[in-house]
Every structure is written in C-alpha cells, then in structure tokens.
Amino acid sequence: MSNLANQLVIAERTDLARGIKLLLAHPLIRADTDPDGFDLVRRRKDTLTDWFDYHCGWALAVEPRLGYARLAKVRSDPDASRPARRDRSSRAPFDRRRYTLFCVAAAELLGGPATTIGLLADRIVQATAADPVLTAFDAAMRSERMAFVDVLRALESFGVLESIDGSTESFVDSAEAKVLYRVDATLLMRLLSAPNGPSQPAERDQGADPDEAISALVAESRYGNAEQGATEVQCNLWLRHSVLRKLFDDPVVYWADLTEAQRAYATSQAGRQIMRKAAEQGGFVLEERAEGVLLVDPEAMATDAKFPDDANNAKVAALHLLDALGTSRSGRTAEQLRGDAESVLDRSPGAARTYRYSDGPSRLVNDAVAVLVDFGLARRDGERIVALPAAARYAVVSGFPDSAGGNPS
C-alpha cells in the first residue's frame, strides 16, 4: 500500500473515532454552532451511519443543506439522569409543567415557518383548554410565563426557533411582549429520539400507566415482539444492540445489571470481540473486569459529564466520599458521610458557597451520591450507599492520584 493510501486510511480511522465521540457527546450537531464537528460528520456520513447502525441500531440523519446531524439514541430503559435543564444560571431541571408545555409548543410550532410569541402563547392556551388531561395555560400568571419562556429558550438552544426580532426573556415581564421567530420544522421533528411518534400508539385513557406509554414510544419492531415471537436473527440483533447501547451510553456496564441472555452474549467470545473492536474503532480503552466492563475515553470527548472534575463541587466531594465508601463493604449512611462532606468544605473555605448554609453538608452528600450513582460507581441499598467495583479505579494508591487517567465515557 502506498504512503498516500496509508495516510488516507489513517485519516479515515481518525475521523471515524472523532465522529463517534462527537455524536455520543452531542447527538445533535449543528453547522452554525459547531462548524468543524458538523463538517467532519458530513464528510464521514456513510461510515458513521453504518457504524452506529451495526453496533447500536441507532439511526444517524445528516442534512448538509439544513446544517445539522442528528443521532437518534434510542434506549429501551429511559434514563432520568439527564433531564432537560433551564437555560438559566441555576440550570434547574425541567419540571412536569415545562415538559408538558414543551410538548404542546412543539406540536403547535409545526403549523408554519414563522410565528410570534403572542400567537404561539394563544395557540397553547387554546390547545391546553381543549384537552381534558392538561392544565390550561394561563399567560396572565408570571410563573406560567416563566415556564413558557424556559421552553422557548430550550427550543432556541436546539436551533428549532430563531428570534428574528425581540427577546424571548421579555415575555416573563409582560404577556404583551413582541418577539418574531423563524421555525425549523424539519429539525423540530428530529428532536424526538423514539422509533414511534406519539400519535402512533393506541390512544389511552387518562389513567393510563405512563411507563406503558413510554414503552410504546420506544418499541422497535425490528426485534420482533412477545406476541408474534422473534426469530434467531432478531434475537441476536437485539442482544448486540442492547448490550452495545449500554456500553456506549453508560460509563459502566455490570454483568449483574444485564439479563441472562445479554450477560451470555456480552461474556461470549463473539460478544467480547465485537465490544473490543467497537471500542478500538471509537478510540476508547475497554477495561474488562470480573464484574463487568468500563469504557474509558482518554480524551474525555465522548461524555457530556466528566468525572473526576475539579470544577464541580459535588464531583469533588464525590471523589472524597469514595475513599470513605471504600472502607466498608456494607457501605455507609448519608449521615455517616456528612462528616466527610464537612471535611471537604473545611478544606476549601472559599469554594462551594451554595453549601455553606445549615443543611449544606447534607445537600452536598446528596448531590455527591447522585454523581456516584449516575457514573455507576455506587448504588443505594436502602438507607446505605455502597461502592461498586468500578470505584476501585479511583482508589488512592501510595498517596498519589490515580495514574490511569481518563474518564468513563
């Protein structure tokens, strides 16, 4: 093979790994906010599409003219650890009201390529008043206008809405505010990362189980179903996709968290080879242990959240709590960890001001434990918090930081 051919192969391999990481961290990449990332995904569209389809069964849509790429990361077990967040300094998660308004606003925005904030608010008032399940939207209330603005700002951050004239935030102070928007309906329809649209499943009554409704949204006919049965090909496809989805969407995969069939596949020779090859193509390091596997991204590109992270007080405390949790197999209670949190605050008197109030250490423990649970490093067992095997990766040895480096993806 000539040097030029070698260089092309190396360049394609490098681009594939970078594209995989970019899309895992940012399933929606837009040309106006990330021109380099979008250009890479556009150039390697076919390779990336094939890679995600084969390994995870995820569809990648790249729209060069419209300027966005969208990876539809479908999960059969919805993850509540990454809620939509308000575009404010608090970064508070969306509540039920904001999610409701988001869905109604998204439906009403499909009506045309442009709208004003007043017209959209009126449509939402009418839509919610006509639906017996929903609480009617009342634009006269400041709390309602605040929730509505949070929804619109989220849609602006996705690129679905573009303010042509006026400021969205002005609606908080006055329902008479004037704001003109351009609507990207095609991008709006790509936001829902589910194989079935909300109108496809059969209608349910008001008391229907929300879990059943979500299951209907994410049901994938390509794997067969319980009523009609599944072929061997469909079963094998589901095993590969379900295991690799967990691997590339969660920092840690424990065998104990898999079904018997998934565990048999993941620990088989064929399953391990596919996981290793996928990790290598993505530029990851696959750490295999008796309890499971951990996918490490040495460049920390493929994750929307990093651990350890010195810039986040809860994550700093979480790292310290791991030392305490590692001393007891049965774990420790939140009250027992409170002393460790106070120690963290004492060592950094100028930091973590939001935890300096009377209940600050308790809140710091709660936030830090949530970090550990989300990263698969600890679990709650009743009143106790127990360290999981992957936590050993962060154990302090010989008084020096862990030399392995990197972060779980």
Secondary structure by P-SEA (a helix, b strand, c coil): ccaaaaaaaaaaaaaaaaaaaaaaacccccccccaaaaaaaaaaaaaaaaaaaacccbbbbbbccccbbbbbcccccccccccccccccccccccaaaaaaaaaaaaaacccccccaaaaaaaaaaaaaacccccccccccaaaaaaaaaaaaaaaaaccccccccccccccccccbbbbbbbaaaaaaacccccccccccccccccccaaaaaaaaacccccccccccccaaaaaaaaaaaaaaaaacccccccccccaaaaaaaacaaaaaaaaaaaaaabbbbbbcccbbbbbccccccccccccccccaaaaaaaaaaaaaaacccccccccaaaaaaaaaaacccccccccccaaaaaaaaaaaaaaaaaccccccccbbbbcccccccccccccccccccccc
